[in-house]
Structure formats: structure tokens, C-alpha cells
Amino acid sequence: MFHTSSDRSVSPIAPPAIDPSPHAEPPARTGASRRRRAARVHQPSDFLARRRRRQQQARRHAEGRELADLYVERAAALPSRDRQLVLAVYERGMYIKDAGAEQGLSPAIAGRRLARLTARMKSPTFAMVLSRRDEWPREVARLATRIFLHGVSARESADLEGVTYFRARKVQLAVLLLLNQRRVQRDREQIRRDMEIRFDDEPAEVRDPILDTPSPNTPPTGQSRPPRPTSR
């Protein structure tokens, strides 16, 4: 006996069994998923840290730009070779090795020379001599320029200017004394403003030791030259 297709019964496919228990085990978390979850939990603190980093970077960039402008402005007082190195890096934006290659210097030597120049240009002594040298006598201004702006030693400056080493050293000490007097006066003014303290021995004004320094051929004020011994 043969059966037709209409006589055959089709058994339906059973659906997968679903666990009705509400306490079913969650799928296992991998290390990457745990890290992503931890990042979502600590997102506010990470956002604040990133914002602080951006603010610090912006502040450092602004300070660097101000220093670069200062170096370009004060480079005019440097000798020609040093001025070209400073302007190549801070005005034209060249790498140190490329700026040094223009002068035949290795990257290490160019970097050390640039570090010395920038440290000298941002020093308070450089700023004071640059702003006050027009008020000083010509000889004193030239010596101070060579010693404090060009970085030449006192002995070599004396040889270049045709004066004695004692004269060059005296000018150097007078500039340092003037800088120290201005620093002391600034500190006293700060203390007076903060603590309202009055100093009894405070001078009326800062005395410029350079303008008060007599020439080596001029006797001190109120004194006359000693008489020359007469030959018998």
C-alpha cells in the first residue's frame, strides 16, 4: 500500500528552550569590555584631566611665544653671528641643526650656544644695561655692552677698548652694584606694601654707581691731585 503526500503528517520544529529563571548567569565579560565600562564610569574625571592638560599646553605655548618675541627684540643688541642664529630659530622658525649648519656649526654646538644666548638675553642684567647704557659715558657704555650684552670677559673687553683691566673690572662691578641696589629697593617696596614697614635708613633714591664713578684720570670730588715730587 502506497501513501500519498497528503497522508503524510509534517512534524513542526520545536523552538529553543528558554530558561524562565530570573537569575540566569550573564555572559562572561572580557578584559576589553571591563576596560570600556571602567572608562565610562570615570569619564568625568578623565574629562577634567584632559581639560587641565589642554589649559597647561595653551599656557606653555603662550609663554613660549612671549619668550620668542623677547629674544627677537633683544637680538638686535647681540653681535652679528649670534644675532643671525637667534633670528633663524625664533623668527624664521628653523630647526637648531639647520640654523647651525648655515654657520658651519654642529647641532650640539649650535644648541649650547643658543642656550647661552637665551639665558643671557632674559637675565635682568641684560635688560638693565640695554635700557640704561644711553645714559652712561661712552667708555662705560661700550665696556658694559661688551661684558654684559656680548658675553665677552672683562680682560678681553679691556684689550678691545684699549683700557686697563682694572677699569673694565670696575665698570663690571659698578653695573652689578646698581642691579643689586635696584633689587633691594624693589624688595623694600614690596615689604612696605605688604607689611606697612618703614625703613629709617632708606635712601631717597637709588644712586647710580656708574654715573658717580670718576674717570681714572679725574681725582675724587673735593680732593686735589697730590703735588708732583720735584727733582733736586
DRENPA-3360 file (N, C-alpha, C; in nm, 2 decimals, always signed):
BEGIN
1 = MFHTSSDR = +0.09/-0.12/+0.00/+0.00/+0.00/+0.00/+0.09/+0.12/+0.00 ~ +0.05/+0.21/-0.09/+0.13/+0.33/-0.10/+0.06/+0.45/-0.04 ~ +0.14/+0.54/+0.02/+0.09/+0.66/+0.09/+0.12/+0.78/+0.00 ~ +0.02/+0.86/-0.01/+0.04/+0.99/-0.09/+0.10/+1.09/+0.01 ~ +0.14/+1.20/-0.06/+0.20/+1.31/+0.02/+0.10/+1.38/+0.11 ~ -0.03/+1.37/+0.08/-0.13/+1.43/+0.16/-0.16/+1.35/+0.29 ~ -0.12/+1.22/+0.29/-0.14/+1.14/+0.40/-0.03/+1.15/+0.51 ~ +0.09/+1.21/+0.46/+0.20/+1.22/+0.55/+0.18/+1.34/+0.65;
9 = SVSPIAPP = +0.21/+1.32/+0.77/+0.20/+1.42/+0.87/+0.33/+1.49/+0.89 ~ +0.33/+1.63/+0.88/+0.46/+1.71/+0.90/+0.47/+1.75/+1.04 ~ +0.58/+1.70/+1.10/+0.61/+1.74/+1.24/+0.67/+1.88/+1.25 ~ +0.61/+1.97/+1.33/+0.67/+2.11/+1.34/+0.81/+2.10/+1.42 ~ +0.89/+2.20/+1.38/+1.02/+2.21/+1.45/+1.00/+2.28/+1.58 ~ +1.05/+2.22/+1.69/+1.03/+2.28/+1.82/+1.13/+2.40/+1.84 ~ +1.08/+2.51/+1.90/+1.16/+2.63/+1.93/+1.26/+2.60/+2.04 ~ +1.37/+2.68/+2.05/+1.47/+2.65/+2.15/+1.41/+2.68/+2.29;
17 = AIDPSPHA = +1.46/+2.60/+2.38/+1.41/+2.62/+2.52/+1.47/+2.75/+2.58 ~ +1.38/+2.82/+2.65/+1.41/+2.95/+2.72/+1.41/+2.92/+2.87 ~ +1.52/+2.96/+2.94/+1.53/+2.94/+3.08/+1.44/+3.05/+3.15 ~ +1.33/+3.01/+3.21/+1.24/+3.10/+3.28/+1.30/+3.16/+3.41 ~ +1.42/+3.11/+3.45/+1.47/+3.16/+3.58/+1.51/+3.30/+3.57 ~ +1.47/+3.39/+3.66/+1.52/+3.53/+3.66/+1.67/+3.55/+3.70 ~ +1.73/+3.45/+3.75/+1.87/+3.45/+3.80/+1.96/+3.38/+3.70 ~ +1.94/+3.40/+3.57/+2.02/+3.34/+3.48/+2.16/+3.41/+3.48;
25 = EPPARTGA = +2.27/+3.33/+3.45/+2.40/+3.38/+3.45/+2.43/+3.48/+3.33 ~ +2.48/+3.60/+3.36/+2.51/+3.69/+3.24/+2.63/+3.64/+3.16 ~ +2.64/+3.68/+3.04/+2.75/+3.64/+2.96/+2.88/+3.69/+3.02 ~ +2.98/+3.61/+3.01/+3.12/+3.64/+3.07/+3.17/+3.77/+3.00 ~ +3.23/+3.86/+3.08/+3.29/+3.99/+3.03/+3.43/+3.96/+3.00 ~ +3.48/+4.02/+2.89/+3.62/+4.01/+2.85/+3.69/+4.13/+2.91 ~ +3.83/+4.12/+2.90/+3.91/+4.23/+2.96/+3.88/+4.37/+2.89 ~ +3.85/+4.36/+2.76/+3.83/+4.49/+2.68/+3.70/+4.55/+2.73;
33 = SRRRRAAR = +3.59/+4.46/+2.75/+3.47/+4.52/+2.79/+3.48/+4.58/+2.93 ~ +3.55/+4.52/+3.02/+3.57/+4.57/+3.15/+3.64/+4.71/+3.15 ~ +3.74/+4.72/+3.06/+3.81/+4.85/+3.05/+3.72/+4.95/+2.99 ~ +3.63/+4.92/+2.90/+3.54/+5.02/+2.85/+3.44/+5.06/+2.95 ~ +3.39/+4.97/+3.03/+3.30/+5.00/+3.14/+3.37/+5.09/+3.24 ~ +3.49/+5.06/+3.28/+3.56/+5.15/+3.37/+3.59/+5.29/+3.32 ~ +3.61/+5.30/+3.18/+3.63/+5.43/+3.12/+3.50/+5.51/+3.13 ~ +3.38/+5.44/+3.11/+3.25/+5.51/+3.12/+3.23/+5.55/+3.26;
41 = VHQPSDFL = +3.27/+5.47/+3.36/+3.24/+5.51/+3.50/+3.33/+5.63/+3.54 ~ +3.46/+5.64/+3.49/+3.55/+5.75/+3.53/+3.56/+5.86/+3.42 ~ +3.45/+5.87/+3.34/+3.46/+5.97/+3.23/+3.47/+6.11/+3.28 ~ +3.39/+6.15/+3.38/+3.40/+6.29/+3.42/+3.54/+6.33/+3.47 ~ +3.61/+6.25/+3.55/+3.74/+6.28/+3.59/+3.84/+6.29/+3.48 ~ +3.83/+6.20/+3.38/+3.91/+6.20/+3.26/+3.89/+6.32/+3.18 ~ +3.77/+6.37/+3.17/+3.74/+6.49/+3.10/+3.80/+6.61/+3.17 ~ +3.80/+6.62/+3.30/+3.87/+6.73/+3.37/+4.02/+6.72/+3.36;
49 = ARRRRRQQ = +4.07/+6.60/+3.36/+4.22/+6.59/+3.34/+4.26/+6.63/+3.20 ~ +4.18/+6.60/+3.10/+4.21/+6.64/+2.96/+4.20/+6.79/+2.95 ~ +4.10/+6.85/+3.01/+4.09/+6.99/+3.01/+4.20/+7.06/+3.07 ~ +4.25/+7.01/+3.19/+4.37/+7.07/+3.25/+4.49/+7.06/+3.17 ~ +4.51/+6.95/+3.10/+4.62/+6.93/+3.01/+4.62/+7.03/+2.90 ~ +4.50/+7.05/+2.84/+4.49/+7.15/+2.73/+4.52/+7.29/+2.78 ~ +4.47/+7.32/+2.90/+4.50/+7.45/+2.95/+4.65/+7.47/+2.98 ~ +4.71/+7.37/+3.03/+4.86/+7.38/+3.06/+4.93/+7.39/+2.93;
57 = QARRHAEG = +4.89/+7.32/+2.82/+4.96/+7.33/+2.70/+4.94/+7.47/+2.64 ~ +4.82/+7.52/+2.65/+4.79/+7.66/+2.59/+4.88/+7.76/+2.67 ~ +4.89/+7.75/+2.80/+4.97/+7.84/+2.88/+5.12/+7.83/+2.85 ~ +5.17/+7.71/+2.83/+5.31/+7.69/+2.79/+5.33/+7.75/+2.65 ~ +5.24/+7.73/+2.56/+5.25/+7.79/+2.43/+5.26/+7.94/+2.43 ~ +5.17/+8.00/+2.51/+5.17/+8.15/+2.52/+5.30/+8.20/+2.58 ~ +5.35/+8.13/+2.69/+5.47/+8.17/+2.75/+5.59/+8.16/+2.65 ~ +5.59/+8.05/+2.57/+5.70/+8.03/+2.48/+5.69/+8.13/+2.37;
65 = RELADLYV = +5.57/+8.17/+2.33/+5.56/+8.28/+2.22/+5.61/+8.41/+2.28 ~ +5.58/+8.44/+2.40/+5.63/+8.57/+2.46/+5.78/+8.57/+2.47 ~ +5.84/+8.45/+2.51/+5.98/+8.45/+2.52/+6.05/+8.46/+2.38 ~ +5.99/+8.40/+2.28/+6.04/+8.41/+2.14/+6.04/+8.55/+2.09 ~ +5.93/+8.62/+2.12/+5.92/+8.77/+2.09/+6.03/+8.85/+2.16 ~ +6.05/+8.81/+2.29/+6.15/+8.88/+2.36/+6.29/+8.86/+2.30 ~ +6.32/+8.74/+2.27/+6.45/+8.71/+2.21/+6.47/+8.78/+2.08 ~ +6.37/+8.78/+1.99/+6.38/+8.85/+1.86/+6.40/+9.00/+1.89;
73 = ERAAALPS = +6.33/+9.06/+1.99/+6.35/+9.20/+2.01/+6.49/+9.24/+2.06 ~ +6.54/+9.15/+2.16/+6.67/+9.18/+2.22/+6.79/+9.13/+2.13 ~ +6.76/+9.06/+2.03/+6.87/+9.01/+1.94/+6.95/+9.12/+1.87 ~ +6.88/+9.24/+1.86/+6.95/+9.35/+1.79/+7.07/+9.39/+1.87 ~ +7.08/+9.37/+2.00/+7.20/+9.41/+2.08/+7.31/+9.31/+2.07 ~ +7.29/+9.19/+2.01/+7.40/+9.09/+2.00/+7.49/+9.11/+1.88 ~ +7.61/+9.05/+1.89/+7.69/+9.05/+1.77/+7.62/+8.99/+1.65 ~ +7.68/+9.01/+1.53/+7.61/+8.97/+1.41/+7.59/+8.82/+1.40;
81 = RDRQLVLA = +7.70/+8.74/+1.44/+7.69/+8.60/+1.43/+7.58/+8.54/+1.52 ~ +7.58/+8.59/+1.65/+7.48/+8.54/+1.74/+7.34/+8.59/+1.71 ~ +7.33/+8.71/+1.65/+7.20/+8.76/+1.61/+7.14/+8.67/+1.50 ~ +7.22/+8.63/+1.41/+7.17/+8.55/+1.30/+7.12/+8.42/+1.35 ~ +7.19/+8.36/+1.45/+7.15/+8.23/+1.50/+7.01/+8.24/+1.57 ~ +7.00/+8.35/+1.65/+6.87/+8.37/+1.73/+6.76/+8.40/+1.63 ~ +6.78/+8.48/+1.54/+6.67/+8.51/+1.45/+6.63/+8.40/+1.36 ~ +6.73/+8.31/+1.32/+6.69/+8.20/+1.24/+6.60/+8.10/+1.31;
89 = VYERGMYI = +6.62/+8.09/+1.44/+6.54/+7.99/+1.52/+6.41/+8.05/+1.56 ~ +6.41/+8.17/+1.62/+6.29/+8.23/+1.68/+6.21/+8.32/+1.59 ~ +6.26/+8.36/+1.48/+6.19/+8.44/+1.39/+6.15/+8.37/+1.26 ~ +6.25/+8.30/+1.21/+6.22/+8.22/+1.08/+6.17/+8.08/+1.11 ~ +6.18/+8.03/+1.24/+6.13/+7.90/+1.27/+6.21/+7.79/+1.22 ~ +6.34/+7.80/+1.21/+6.42/+7.69/+1.16/+6.46/+7.60/+1.28 ~ +6.49/+7.48/+1.24/+6.55/+7.39/+1.34/+6.69/+7.43/+1.38 ~ +6.73/+7.39/+1.50/+6.86/+7.43/+1.55/+6.97/+7.38/+1.46;
97 = KDAGAEQG = +6.95/+7.25/+1.42/+7.06/+7.19/+1.34/+7.07/+7.26/+1.20 ~ +6.96/+7.31/+1.15/+6.96/+7.38/+1.02/+7.02/+7.52/+1.04 ~ +6.98/+7.59/+1.15/+7.04/+7.72/+1.17/+7.19/+7.71/+1.20 ~ +7.23/+7.61/+1.27/+7.38/+7.59/+1.30/+7.45/+7.56/+1.17 ~ +7.39/+7.48/+1.08/+7.45/+7.44/+0.96/+7.48/+7.56/+0.87 ~ +7.40/+7.66/+0.88/+7.43/+7.79/+0.80/+7.56/+7.85/+0.84 ~ +7.60/+7.83/+0.97/+7.72/+7.89/+1.02/+7.83/+7.79/+1.03 ~ +7.81/+7.67/+0.98/+7.91/+7.57/+0.99/+7.93/+7.51/+1.13;
105 = LSPAIAGR = +7.82/+7.51/+1.21/+7.83/+7.45/+1.35/+7.75/+7.32/+1.35 ~ +7.80/+7.23/+1.44/+7.73/+7.11/+1.46/+7.60/+7.13/+1.54 ~ +7.51/+7.04/+1.54/+7.38/+7.06/+1.62/+7.41/+7.08/+1.77 ~ +7.51/+7.00/+1.82/+7.53/+7.01/+1.96/+7.59/+7.15/+2.00 ~ +7.69/+7.20/+1.92/+7.75/+7.33/+1.95/+7.65/+7.44/+1.93 ~ +7.56/+7.43/+1.82/+7.46/+7.53/+1.80/+7.36/+7.53/+1.91 ~ +7.32/+7.42/+1.96/+7.23/+7.41/+2.07/+7.28/+7.47/+2.20 ~ +7.41/+7.44/+2.23/+7.47/+7.50/+2.35/+7.49/+7.65/+2.34;
113 = RLARLTAR = +7.53/+7.70/+2.22/+7.54/+7.84/+2.20/+7.41/+7.91/+2.21 ~ +7.30/+7.86/+2.15/+7.17/+7.92/+2.16/+7.12/+7.92/+2.31 ~ +7.15/+7.81/+2.38/+7.11/+7.81/+2.52/+7.18/+7.92/+2.60 ~ +7.31/+7.94/+2.58/+7.38/+8.05/+2.65/+7.32/+8.19/+2.61 ~ +7.29/+8.21/+2.48/+7.24/+8.33/+2.43/+7.10/+8.37/+2.49 ~ +7.01/+8.27/+2.50/+6.88/+8.29/+2.55/+6.89/+8.32/+2.70 ~ +6.98/+8.24/+2.77/+6.99/+8.27/+2.92/+7.04/+8.41/+2.94 ~ +7.13/+8.46/+2.86/+7.19/+8.59/+2.88/+7.08/+8.70/+2.84;
121 = MKSPTFAM = +7.00/+8.68/+2.74/+6.91/+8.78/+2.70/+6.79/+8.79/+2.79 ~ +6.75/+8.69/+2.86/+6.64/+8.70/+2.96/+6.69/+8.73/+3.10 ~ +6.81/+8.76/+3.12/+6.86/+8.80/+3.25/+6.83/+8.94/+3.28 ~ +6.82/+8.98/+3.41/+6.79/+9.12/+3.45/+6.91/+9.21/+3.42 ~ +7.03/+9.16/+3.42/+7.15/+9.24/+3.39/+7.14/+9.29/+3.24 ~ +7.11/+9.19/+3.15/+7.10/+9.23/+3.01/+6.99/+9.34/+2.99 ~ +6.88/+9.33/+3.05/+6.77/+9.42/+3.04/+6.81/+9.56/+3.09 ~ +6.88/+9.56/+3.21/+6.92/+9.69/+3.27/+7.02/+9.76/+3.18;
129 = VLSRRDEW = +7.13/+9.69/+3.14/+7.23/+9.75/+3.06/+7.17/+9.80/+2.93 ~ +7.08/+9.72/+2.87/+7.02/+9.76/+2.74/+6.94/+9.89/+2.76 ~ +6.87/+9.91/+2.87/+6.79/+10.03/+2.89/+6.86/+10.15/+2.94 ~ +6.97/+10.13/+3.01/+7.04/+10.24/+3.08/+7.17/+10.28/+3.01 ~ +7.22/+10.21/+2.91/+7.35/+10.24/+2.86/+7.36/+10.37/+2.79 ~ +7.25/+10.42/+2.74/+7.25/+10.55/+2.67/+7.27/+10.67/+2.77 ~ +7.25/+10.64/+2.90/+7.27/+10.75/+3.00/+7.41/+10.75/+3.05 ~ +7.49/+10.65/+3.02/+7.62/+10.64/+3.08/+7.73/+10.70/+2.99;
137 = PREVARLA = +7.84/+10.73/+3.04/+7.95/+10.78/+2.95/+7.98/+10.68/+2.84 ~ +8.04/+10.73/+2.73/+8.06/+10.64/+2.62/+8.15/+10.52/+2.65 ~ +8.26/+10.55/+2.72/+8.35/+10.44/+2.75/+8.29/+10.34/+2.84 ~ +8.21/+10.38/+2.94/+8.14/+10.29/+3.03/+8.04/+10.21/+2.95 ~ +7.96/+10.28/+2.87/+7.86/+10.21/+2.79/+7.92/+10.10/+2.70 ~ +8.03/+10.13/+2.64/+8.09/+10.03/+2.55/+8.15/+9.91/+2.62 ~ +8.21/+9.94/+2.74/+8.26/+9.83/+2.82/+8.14/+9.74/+2.87 ~ +8.03/+9.80/+2.92/+7.92/+9.73/+2.97/+7.85/+9.65/+2.86;
145 = TRIFLHGV = +7.85/+9.71/+2.74/+7.79/+9.64/+2.63/+7.87/+9.51/+2.59 ~ +8.00/+9.52/+2.59/+8.08/+9.41/+2.56/+8.07/+9.30/+2.67 ~ +8.07/+9.34/+2.79/+8.07/+9.24/+2.90/+7.94/+9.17/+2.92 ~ +7.83/+9.25/+2.93/+7.70/+9.20/+2.96/+7.61/+9.17/+2.85 ~ +7.63/+9.23/+2.73/+7.54/+9.21/+2.62/+7.61/+9.11/+2.52 ~ +7.74/+9.12/+2.50/+7.81/+9.04/+2.40/+7.87/+8.92/+2.47 ~ +7.88/+8.91/+2.61/+7.93/+8.80/+2.68/+8.08/+8.79/+2.67 ~ +8.15/+8.90/+2.65/+8.30/+8.90/+2.65/+8.35/+8.92/+2.79;
153 = SARESADL = +8.46/+8.86/+2.82/+8.52/+8.87/+2.95/+8.57/+9.01/+2.97 ~ +8.59/+9.05/+3.10/+8.64/+9.18/+3.13/+8.78/+9.21/+3.08 ~ +8.87/+9.11/+3.08/+9.00/+9.12/+3.04/+9.01/+9.14/+2.88 ~ +8.93/+9.06/+2.81/+8.92/+9.08/+2.67/+8.86/+9.21/+2.63 ~ +8.76/+9.25/+2.70/+8.69/+9.38/+2.67/+8.79/+9.49/+2.69 ~ +8.87/+9.48/+2.80/+8.97/+9.59/+2.82/+9.07/+9.60/+2.70 ~ +9.11/+9.48/+2.65/+9.20/+9.48/+2.54/+9.14/+9.54/+2.41 ~ +9.01/+9.51/+2.39/+8.94/+9.56/+2.27/+8.92/+9.71/+2.28;
161 = EGVTYFRA = +8.89/+9.76/+2.40/+8.86/+9.90/+2.41/+8.99/+9.98/+2.44 ~ +9.10/+9.92/+2.46/+9.22/+9.99/+2.49/+9.23/+10.06/+2.63 ~ +9.17/+9.99/+2.73/+9.18/+10.04/+2.86/+9.24/+9.94/+2.95 ~ +9.26/+9.97/+3.08/+9.32/+9.87/+3.17/+9.22/+9.77/+3.22 ~ +9.27/+9.66/+3.26/+9.18/+9.56/+3.31/+9.11/+9.61/+3.44 ~ +9.18/+9.69/+3.52/+9.12/+9.75/+3.64/+9.00/+9.83/+3.61 ~ +9.01/+9.91/+3.50/+8.90/+10.00/+3.46/+8.78/+9.91/+3.41 ~ +8.80/+9.81/+3.33/+8.69/+9.72/+3.29/+8.63/+9.65/+3.41;
169 = RKVQLAVL = +8.71/+9.60/+3.50/+8.66/+9.53/+3.61/+8.58/+9.62/+3.70 ~ +8.62/+9.75/+3.71/+8.55/+9.84/+3.80/+8.41/+9.88/+3.74 ~ +8.40/+9.89/+3.60/+8.27/+9.91/+3.54/+8.18/+9.78/+3.56 ~ +8.24/+9.67/+3.55/+8.16/+9.55/+3.57/+8.10/+9.54/+3.71 ~ +8.18/+9.57/+3.81/+8.13/+9.57/+3.95/+8.03/+9.68/+3.97 ~ +8.05/+9.79/+3.91/+7.95/+9.90/+3.92/+7.82/+9.87/+3.87 ~ +7.81/+9.80/+3.75/+7.68/+9.75/+3.70/+7.62/+9.65/+3.79 ~ +7.69/+9.56/+3.84/+7.64/+9.46/+3.94/+7.59/+9.53/+4.06;
177 = LLLNQRRV = +7.66/+9.63/+4.11/+7.62/+9.70/+4.23/+7.49/+9.78/+4.20 ~ +7.47/+9.84/+4.09/+7.35/+9.91/+4.05/+7.23/+9.81/+4.04 ~ +7.26/+9.69/+3.99/+7.15/+9.59/+3.98/+7.11/+9.55/+4.12 ~ +7.21/+9.53/+4.21/+7.17/+9.49/+4.34/+7.10/+9.60/+4.42 ~ +7.13/+9.72/+4.40/+7.06/+9.83/+4.46/+6.91/+9.84/+4.41 ~ +6.89/+9.82/+4.29/+6.76/+9.82/+4.23/+6.68/+9.70/+4.29 ~ +6.74/+9.59/+4.30/+6.67/+9.47/+4.36/+6.64/+9.49/+4.50 ~ +6.73/+9.55/+4.58/+6.70/+9.58/+4.72/+6.59/+9.68/+4.74;
185 = QRDREQIR = +6.59/+9.78/+4.65/+6.48/+9.88/+4.66/+6.34/+9.82/+4.62 ~ +6.34/+9.73/+4.52/+6.22/+9.66/+4.48/+6.17/+9.57/+4.59 ~ +6.26/+9.51/+4.66/+6.22/+9.42/+4.77/+6.16/+9.50/+4.89 ~ +6.23/+9.62/+4.91/+6.18/+9.70/+5.02/+6.04/+9.76/+4.99 ~ +6.02/+9.80/+4.87/+5.89/+9.85/+4.83/+5.78/+9.74/+4.84 ~ +5.82/+9.62/+4.81/+5.72/+9.51/+4.83/+5.69/+9.48/+4.97 ~ +5.79/+9.49/+5.06/+5.77/+9.47/+5.20/+5.69/+9.58/+5.26 ~ +5.71/+9.70/+5.21/+5.63/+9.82/+5.26/+5.49/+9.80/+5.22;
193 = RDMEIRFD = +5.46/+9.76/+5.10/+5.32/+9.74/+5.06/+5.25/+9.63/+5.14 ~ +5.33/+9.52/+5.16/+5.26/+9.40/+5.22/+5.25/+9.42/+5.37 ~ +5.35/+9.47/+5.44/+5.35/+9.47/+5.58/+5.35/+9.61/+5.64 ~ +5.35/+9.71/+5.56/+5.35/+9.85/+5.60/+5.46/+9.88/+5.70 ~ +5.58/+9.85/+5.66/+5.70/+9.87/+5.74/+5.78/+9.99/+5.68 ~ +5.83/+10.07/+5.76/+5.91/+10.19/+5.72/+6.05/+10.17/+5.76 ~ +6.14/+10.19/+5.66/+6.29/+10.17/+5.69/+6.35/+10.31/+5.72 ~ +6.42/+10.32/+5.83/+6.48/+10.45/+5.87/+6.60/+10.49/+5.78;
201 = DEPAEVRD = +6.67/+10.38/+5.74/+6.79/+10.41/+5.66/+6.77/+10.40/+5.51 ~ +6.64/+10.41/+5.47/+6.62/+10.40/+5.33/+6.66/+10.53/+5.25 ~ +6.74/+10.52/+5.15/+6.78/+10.64/+5.08/+6.66/+10.70/+5.00 ~ +6.67/+10.83/+4.97/+6.56/+10.89/+4.89/+6.55/+10.84/+4.75 ~ +6.66/+10.80/+4.69/+6.66/+10.75/+4.55/+6.78/+10.66/+4.54 ~ +6.77/+10.57/+4.43/+6.88/+10.48/+4.41/+6.99/+10.56/+4.34 ~ +7.11/+10.55/+4.40/+7.22/+10.62/+4.34/+7.29/+10.53/+4.24 ~ +7.32/+10.59/+4.12/+7.38/+10.52/+4.01/+7.53/+10.52/+4.04;
209 = PILDTPSP = +7.59/+10.40/+4.07/+7.73/+10.40/+4.09/+7.81/+10.42/+3.97 ~ +7.75/+10.40/+3.85/+7.83/+10.42/+3.73/+7.84/+10.57/+3.70 ~ +7.74/+10.65/+3.71/+7.75/+10.79/+3.69/+7.83/+10.86/+3.79 ~ +7.84/+10.80/+3.91/+7.92/+10.85/+4.02/+8.06/+10.80/+4.02 ~ +8.09/+10.71/+3.93/+8.23/+10.66/+3.92/+8.32/+10.76/+3.85 ~ +8.42/+10.81/+3.91/+8.50/+10.91/+3.84/+8.59/+10.84/+3.73 ~ +8.63/+10.92/+3.64/+8.72/+10.87/+3.54/+8.86/+10.84/+3.60 ~ +8.94/+10.74/+3.54/+9.07/+10.71/+3.60/+9.16/+10.83/+3.60;
217 = NTPPTGQS = +9.14/+10.93/+3.52/+9.23/+11.05/+3.52/+9.17/+11.17/+3.60 ~ +9.05/+11.15/+3.66/+8.99/+11.25/+3.73/+9.00/+11.23/+3.88 ~ +9.05/+11.32/+3.96/+9.05/+11.30/+4.11/+8.91/+11.30/+4.17 ~ +8.89/+11.24/+4.29/+8.76/+11.24/+4.35/+8.72/+11.38/+4.38 ~ +8.59/+11.40/+4.40/+8.54/+11.53/+4.43/+8.58/+11.58/+4.56 ~ +8.63/+11.71/+4.57/+8.67/+11.77/+4.69/+8.82/+11.74/+4.72 ~ +8.89/+11.67/+4.63/+9.03/+11.65/+4.66/+9.11/+11.70/+4.54 ~ +9.23/+11.73/+4.56/+9.31/+11.78/+4.45/+9.42/+11.68/+4.43;
225 = RPPRPTSR = +9.48/+11.69/+4.32/+9.59/+11.60/+4.28/+9.71/+11.62/+4.38 ~ +9.78/+11.52/+4.42/+9.90/+11.54/+4.50/+10.00/+11.60/+4.42 ~ +10.08/+11.69/+4.48/+10.19/+11.76/+4.41/+10.29/+11.66/+4.36 ~ +10.34/+11.69/+4.24/+10.45/+11.60/+4.19/+10.58/+11.63/+4.26 ~ +10.65/+11.52/+4.29/+10.78/+11.55/+4.35/+10.88/+11.62/+4.26 ~ +10.94/+11.72/+4.31/+11.04/+11.80/+4.23/+11.18/+11.73/+4.24 ~ +11.24/+11.73/+4.12/+11.37/+11.67/+4.12/+11.47/+11.78/+4.17 ~ +11.56/+11.73/+4.25/+11.67/+11.82/+4.30/+11.79/+11.81/+4.22;
% end
